[in-house]
Amino acid sequence: MLQLMLWGLMLPSLLSTFTPSTSSGQLLPPRSRIGDEVGAHAAVRPPIYMVQVRKPAHLLSAGPEEVEEWHRSFLPSPTLDSGEPRMVISYKTVMSGFAARLTAEQVKAMETMEGFVRAQLDEELIPQTTYSPDFLGLRPDVWDAANRGKGAIIGVIDSGIDYNHMSFAGNEILCPPPEGWKGSCYFERRPACNDKILGATYLRMFSPTDNGGHGSHVAGIAAGLPYPLTSIRADEFGTASGAAPDAYLSIYRASSTCELLWSIERAIEDGVHIISISMSTPVRQLSPGLYANVIAKGALEAVRRGILVVCAACNGGPSPGTVCNDAPWIMTVGASTMGRALNYVLRLGNGQEIQGESVSVEKMSKKGLVFPGANDEEDARLCRNLEAAVNVAGKVVMCYTGDITSAKKAEVVKDAGGVAMILTNTQRRGSIVAEVPGDVGIPVVAVNYADGELLINYARNPEAIVDLRPEAISFDAGPFPAVPSFSGRGPSRDNGGILKPDILGPGVNILSAAAQGEFVLKSGTSMATPHLSGIAAILKLYLSKETGIGWNPAIVRSAIMTTAVSSNNEDDPITDETGDRASLFAIGAGHVHPAAAMDPGLVYDIPVVDYVRYLCGLGYGDEEMFAMVDRTFNCNSPRLRLDPEQLNYPSIMVTLDVRPTSKSKSKTISRTLMSVVSKPSKYTAELSLRTQRRMAVRVSPETLQFSGLSDNRSFDVVFSLCGQIPHEDFDVEGHLRWVSDDKKHTVSSPFLVRVLIKQASQDRLPA
Ligand SMILES: *[C@@H]1O[C@H](CO)[C@@H](O)[C@H](O)[C@H]1NC(C)=O
């Protein structure tokens, strides 16, 4: 159903958005390319630091060469002993500073130099795929590289791309490129990109070609060309296609933070409309804050230039405080299921049937069933090692998910003589099967926690037997959407109380491109993110054409969030891996509903200066402000400080601190809505509260009248505690919906009120 919604988005009107102009990208190699991948002396090379510096007055309008020259003046020497240049990159637009190979002592010495602000170690980026690649083994022998026309340009910053994959097989010649496009293509064996992959570049690698497959997978989800699959289960899938099959891709291969920042700089210069990042910086127990986060920093510059930045919410769930990429100028995407099940039935000797999922189509009957971990032996429970376990030869073997990859488990089972594996969810993973291994030599059936426990119980019987058989894939296996355990949860640790994630997109068992021409299933917020990037690309172009409004990232995100769906296919609230109602900290505004997002009626706009005021509102000092915005910004004037709760965000999060020291029992939040339809319109507020007790919510005014396009109206929401105040902290969740008189538009915002009562409540986040 969700896929149908995506298909419904392919508007022919989008195809003519660009008129070709100027000549194709130049073929010069990227600058500062250093052969890291063959660095034989890696051990003795000093690490890379990103160094931020404050330009002196005489350099404020200097050209990039002059600035780079000045950057070099900070280095103790131009090269390392090996002759390798110290300078990795001198940033031009995205940061006032550079990245260079330095020792800690050299950085220390730099601290006293005029203009030095701060230095930060380059760190490896973490791809947000939960489970390692598992190949479906589909190698289609026919391909039809249909060119679906032109659309938006999506910049994908990831591990690169397999340009030979049929998902990216556009028309070879693209001359001239779309208007505004200034990027380049640096594949080693192909001089030019095509009209699917407009550009591809990298900083320190040898090529933008994908090794691991992560980058190809996410790029394929965002804008892969439709491609009919041909193997047996794939027949049931039908066609693999990106969310925006007509969009262009611009690929930036990055594996560390200094490369990522460079990639954002390039993407801005190249002229992309959307930046999609399915990665994160390492997640720390004690995060220093947004200002030290390279993705947040680069994204702010991109957003300032009108580029929407879409990022993964990370896979650290289900614990609270595990959401990442949570700056308020980023669209933060959590993962959900989409109702597709690769059905596979297990029939027990006692007649009971259990529904699992598998890519296998093999049938088996009357096989012995065994759980080697019955004695709680860790190795055996996880099928890491079955040497000391019961004899599993000829049997169907049960293993818990986790620790090593399911492919490795299957190998262990096979080596021990097992004929099939049942991969059972741990309690943490609960009711959602998000790891369906591919072709790993023996049939593997994944089951949820409850069914797994039932099977384990049955397997205590030494005579336990099971029949295995595939069943047709279903596309409405409810309830869906539902949030899998891994999807990152709020509250944010860094953003001062903005509700995150913003939105959910399909991120469980997603079929897309992999290296070497394969299609594979992967799960993760990595996979949810490019769905939203593709949808946003289409929306941005469509909406700016349909309305006369200058569309910006905040407006596109607002359209997506205020039209999102917070109920599932059974008309119940969206659930999580426990099977219970999911918190707003898991779902944000809910699941994306592309068709509704095309006609939002009203939007919450955020001028870029408000993000800077918001940073002041976080209490940032001079250095932190400089770290974020690359200039001196004095937050002292109260006018320049915006309380994070008052940022004109499409969701509302409020903290009511009623501890004896503060005692604010009520809070007023202001928001402004802008009309994006030309006709006059009238809206009425509707409130729904999950727990009515203890909290009174009032909206004023209760109706808003808009005279036409870009008319703004403000309103207040007052949250007040009422009745007996309990002894424990609690959260109140609800929705504020502005409904148009003609019932055509519902502009919905989730709200979450945290009530702090206990003294030590501040420590609610996991340390
Ligand atoms: C409404 O507010 C936006 C800023 O969010 C502004 O760009 C627009 O011009 C305003 N509309 C009018 C009619 O003033």
Ligand as a Chemical Component Dictionary entry (heavy atoms), coordinates in Angstrom:
data_LIG
# 
_chem_comp.id                   LIG 
_chem_comp.type                 NON-POLYMER 
_chem_comp.pdbx_formal_charge   0 
_chem_comp.three_letter_code    LIG 
# 
loop_
_chem_comp_atom.comp_id 
_chem_comp_atom.atom_id 
_chem_comp_atom.alt_atom_id 
_chem_comp_atom.type_symbol 
_chem_comp_atom.charge 
_chem_comp_atom.model_Cartn_x 
_chem_comp_atom.model_Cartn_y 
_chem_comp_atom.model_Cartn_z 
_chem_comp_atom.pdbx_ordinal 
LIG C1 C1 C 0 4.686 35.042 6.201 1  
LIG O1 O1 O 0 5.860 34.639 6.845 2  
LIG C2 C2 C 0 6.946 34.277 5.998 3  
LIG C3 C3 C 0 8.121 33.967 6.864 4  
LIG O2 O2 O 0 7.952 32.798 7.527 5  
LIG C4 C4 C 0 7.307 35.385 5.043 6  
LIG O3 O3 O 0 8.268 34.937 4.127 7  
LIG C5 C5 C 0 6.092 35.854 4.310 8  
LIG O4 O4 O 0 6.406 36.965 3.532 9  
LIG C6 C6 C 0 4.989 36.218 5.295 10 
LIG N1 N1 N 0 3.799 36.607 4.569 11 
LIG C7 C7 C 0 3.347 37.832 4.535 12 
LIG C8 C8 C 0 2.157 38.070 3.700 13 
LIG O5 O5 O 0 3.871 38.741 5.185 14 
# 
loop_
_chem_comp_bond.comp_id 
_chem_comp_bond.atom_id_1 
_chem_comp_bond.atom_id_2 
_chem_comp_bond.value_order 
_chem_comp_bond.pdbx_ordinal 
LIG C1 O1 SING 1  
LIG C1 C6 SING 2  
LIG O1 C2 SING 3  
LIG C2 C3 SING 4  
LIG C2 C4 SING 5  
LIG C3 O2 SING 6  
LIG C4 O3 SING 7  
LIG C4 C5 SING 8  
LIG C5 O4 SING 9  
LIG C5 C6 SING 10 
LIG C6 N1 SING 11 
LIG N1 C7 SING 12 
LIG C7 C8 SING 13 
LIG C7 O5 DOUB 14 
# 
